[in-house]
Amino acid sequence: MAGLGDLVRDSITGFEGIVLGKSEYLFGCVRCLVQARDLDKDGNVKKGEWLDEGQLKVVSKGVIEVPIATETLTSLKAKISRILTGGPREGDSNQLRKDPER
């Protein structure tokens, strides 16, 4: 299974590049946006190709590190913590709730 940042090769055409994006469709098809690492004959960046994940072979994992926005990650952790502990909820001025039904 190809992951973001992996170097992959299309087993049908031999096209090789880095996975920049993935898209999952309603009926189970997963396609990957693969960007070639080399330039065309004029020195321009080649166009990326959307390819079926099933026809891709991983050449090397994690060639490009996938950046994670720490602010988003921190926000997500806080939301998960609120869900698991039952509060405080966003917008609550009280840090502790005395709701017997919780």
Order of alpha helices (4+ residues) and beta strands (2+ residues): beta-beta-beta-beta-beta-alpha
